[in-house]
Amino acid sequence: MKKAPFSTLNLEPLLALFLFLCLASCQSNKEYVATELPADEPYLIVLGVAQDAGYPQAGQQKEWDLIKEGKARKTYAVSLGLIDPVNNQRWLFEATPDFKEQLQLMDQVSSTDNYPYDGIFLTHAHMGHYTGLMHMGREAMGTQNTPVYAMPKMHEYLSTNGPWSQLVSLENIDLKSITNQEPTTIGSFKVTPYQVPHRDEFSETVGFKIESNDMSILFIPDIDKWEKWDMDIKELIKSVDTALLDASFFKNGEISGRDMSEIPHPFVEESMKLFENLSAEDKAKVHFIHFNHTNPLLFRGSPEHQSVIDAGYKVAREGQIFTF
């Protein structure tokens, strides 16, 4: 198995493409290596790394003040762009509340003959992962038959509940069914959903394995706890080249005044403990992602961020590139 090359290129929202090439030289973390955007091979770009509501969150005045003072930066909800520059194709993973900004970023680095996307893959029906579909309706873009790939319960939810059902009836989107652990071929890629335990109020929840050119990337932005899953996450990490994994909270007690058992996720401290016996090569595959607004991993100068790097893992960043 080949080792996946990658780079981090921080994208400042709404700035031009040249930032991909100049900001990389400003990175302070040595785990990232700058490269130019691939022109002749498929790649994945990280469009957002925050939990569903992004950063700063609504009503969090201190966070908005940090942005104003230049001590923090706006961070989009978790989303990935999958790009095949040779065949002029691209796909989106997660339609977030930041859909329009993330589409603008994709337009700066790629194009497609099937605008806006050749397809969109959804993990589940929590606000940060599908509500961006609203921009495809007649009140906004009015797209025509954009393929949206969804698991059975998610498929039914979108088909039978407004306003999403209107996107279906007006043929703004074309729902495509996917099945647990059965690969779907799209262009030069193979995408396989893996159902995971999560708070499934309206749909099941999946992660995805994305494969091309004998390379593979695992994407699991949401799961309750690794031990609740009937699959061994450590073995999955060993079997892929890169793993983008749920890091909603760094540790227990992070949200004061709230019972965190009501919002279960693998704490980063728990994941690092679980993965501690992996080889250095396998640890380096792990890129933590999907940070709640309380998670100190959002801040690259934090002691928690440094502890992750020192332990041999990585922290995903917007603009990060993974080539296949």
N, C-alpha and C positions, 0 to 999 in steps of 0.2 A: 504494500500500500504506500503510495506516494504521500509525502508530507505536504499539506496545503500551505502554499505561500499566502501571506496576507499583509495588509498594511492598514494603518489608520490615517485617514485624511479628514480632518474635522471640517464639516460644512457649516458655515454660519448661514442661518436662514436668509433666503432671498438674495444672496450675493451670487456673482457669476461663477462660471465653471473654473476660471483660473485659480480660485481658492483651493481647489483640489490639489493643485501643483505647488502652491506657495505655502499653505498652512502646514503641510506635512513637516517642513523643515523646522517648525516652531514647537514640535512635540517635545515634552520634557521626559516622557517615559520611554526608556530604552527598549521595552518589549515590542515597540512598534517600529516597522521599517517602511519608509515611504517608497512608493512606486507610482508610475503613471497609470492612468486608467487603461485597462486592457483594450486593444483594438481588434484582436484576432482570436480571442478565446472567451468563453462564457465566464461570468463572474456574478457574485452576490454583493450587494451594497447594503449596509445597515442604515436605515432611514430614521430610526428612533430607538431609544433604549429605556425610556421611562415606563412606569406602570400606567394603566389605562388613562388616568386623568392628567398625565404629563407633569412637567415642572415648569413654573410654579403651579400649584393647585388653586382652584377657586377658593376665595376667602382666606387664604394664607398670606396675610399682609406682610409678615416678616420675609417671606420668600420673594414677594414682589419688590420689597425694599432692597433685597440683596441683588436682584436683577438691575434695579435702577442705579445702585451704587457700583455696579460692575464687578461684584464679588461672586456672582453666579450667572449662569446663562440659561435661557429657555431650552428645554429639552422635550422632544416630541415623544409620543407614545410609541411602543415597540412596533416596528414594521421593517420588512426586508424587501428589497428590490432584486429581482433575478433577471439578468440581462444577457442576451446573446447578440453581440454587436455584429457578427457576421451575417446572421439571418434577419437582423432588424426586428427582433422579438424581445418582449419583456413581460414579466409577471410580477404581481404584488402579493406579498404575504401579510395579511391583516389590513383591513380597511378601518383606519383609526379616526378619532375626532380631528386629527391633524392631516386628513386626507389631502386637502388642497395644497398645503405647503409641501407635503411629501411628493405629490405629483409634480409640483414645480421643480423640486430637486431632481426628480427622475428625468424631467424634460431637459434639464441642463446637461445630463450625462448620457442620455440614450434617446432612441426614437422607436416607433413601431408603425406598421401599416394599419394596425387595428387599435387606434387611439380610443381610450387612454392606455389600455392594457390588453395583451393577448389572453389574460385571465387573472383572476384574483382567488387566492386560497385563504380560507377562514379557519381559525382554530376553534372558536366557540362564541357563544352569545353573551359575552360580557362587554360593557360599553366601549372599552378601548380597542376592541378587536373586530367589530363589524359595523359600528354606527356611521362610519365614513361613507358607507354605501349611499347615504342620503344625498351626497353630492352628485350622484349619477341620475337622479330623478329629473322630472320635467321642470321643477323649480330651479334647477341648476344646470348641469351639463346636458341632460337629456340624451344619455348614451344609448347606443343601439346594440342589444344582444351581447354585451360584454360577458364572457363566461365567468361564473362564480362557482367555485368548487367547494362543496359542503358535505358534511356527514349527514346521515339520514334524518336525525332529529333537527339538526340545524336547517336542513333542506325544507323540512315540514314547517318549522318555525317561520322562516322567511316567506314561505308560500301562503301561509294562512293568517298572518298577523300584519295589520297595517302599522306603519306606512310601507313596510318592506314588500308586502304582497302587491302593492301598486307598481313597484319596480318590475315585478314579474309580469303582471298583467299588461303593462305598457311596453313590455319587451325592452326595458332599459338594461336588464340583466338576463342572462340565460343560465339558470341553475344547472350545475353538473354534479351528479352524485359521486361520492367517493366512499370507499369501504376500508375499514380498519385493516391495516397491514397489507393492503392490495395496492401495488404501484400504479400510478397514472403517468403515461408518457406525454410530455408536452415539449415539442421541438426537440432539442438535443438533451433534454433533462428527463429524469425519472423522479417522481415525487410520491412518497409513501407515507400515509398517515398512521400514527400510533396513538391509540386511545389511552388517555391517562385519567386517573381519579382527580376530580375537581368538583367545585360547587356547580352542579349541572342543573340549575333552575329551569333553563329554557332549551338547552341543547347538551349533547355530549361535548367533551373537550379532547382535542388531539394536539400532538406535536407532529412535526414533519421531518422526514429524512429526504434530503435533496441530493441527487447524484448526477454526475456527468463526467465523462472522460476518466473513469475509474477513480474519481474523487467523490467524497461524500461529506455533507454537513447536516448535523442534527440540530433541530430547532424545537425547544420545549420551553415556551415562555411562561406557562402556567401549569402547576401540578400541586396537589395538596401536600403530600410528603413522599419522598422517594420510596420509603418502606411500604407504602400502601399500594404501590404499583406491582403488577405481576411480572414485570420485566426487571432485569438487573441493569441499572443505569451505568454501573461501572463497566460491565461487558459491552454495553452500547458505545460508551466512550472509546473503549479499545478498538471497536470495529469501524469507527469513522475517522475522518481527518480533522474535523472541527466540531465542537459541541457548544451551542449557544443555549445556556440553561437558566432557568428561573432563579432570580436573585431578588425577589420582591423586597425582602427584609434582611438586614444584616444579622440581627439577633433578636431573641425574645425580649419583650418589654419595650420595643422601639416606639410603639404608639402608646403614649401615656393615656390612662383612663379608658382603655378599651381592651376587652378580652380578645387576645390575638388568636385564641383557638377558634374563634368565629370566622377568621380569615386565614386558614392554614396555607402555608407555603413552606418550602424548605428554607430555613434560615441559612445564610451564607456560611455562618460558623458551623452549622450542622453538615452542610455539603462538603466543606473543606475537611472536616473530621472523617466523613464517610469516604472521601477520595484520598486520604492521606497515604495509603499504601500503593497507590498507582505509581507507575514509573514517572520519571521527570518528563518524558516525552508525552505520555498520556495526560498528565496534569496540564501541560502547555496547550493541549487541545481545548481545554475548558475556558470559555469566555462567558462570564456572568452577565446577565442582561435582565431587563424588566424591573427597574428600580423604583420602588415607592418613593414619594417625595420626602420621606423621612430617612431614606437610606443614605448613609454617608459615602457610599461608593459613587454617588453623583459628583462628589468633589474629589478631584484628583490629588489634592494635597492633604487629604485626611489620613490619619493613622490607619484607619480601617482599609482604605484603598491600598496603602503601602503594604499592609499585612497580607493582602491577597496576592500582590505581586511577589513579595518575599517568599510566599509559600509555593510559588511556581505556577499560579493560575493567571488569568488575564481578565480584564474588565472591558466589555464591549463599549465602543464609542460610535457616535453618529459619523457616517462617512467612511467607516471601516470597510475595506475591500477584501473579499475572499475569491481567489481565482480557482477555476476547475481545470 
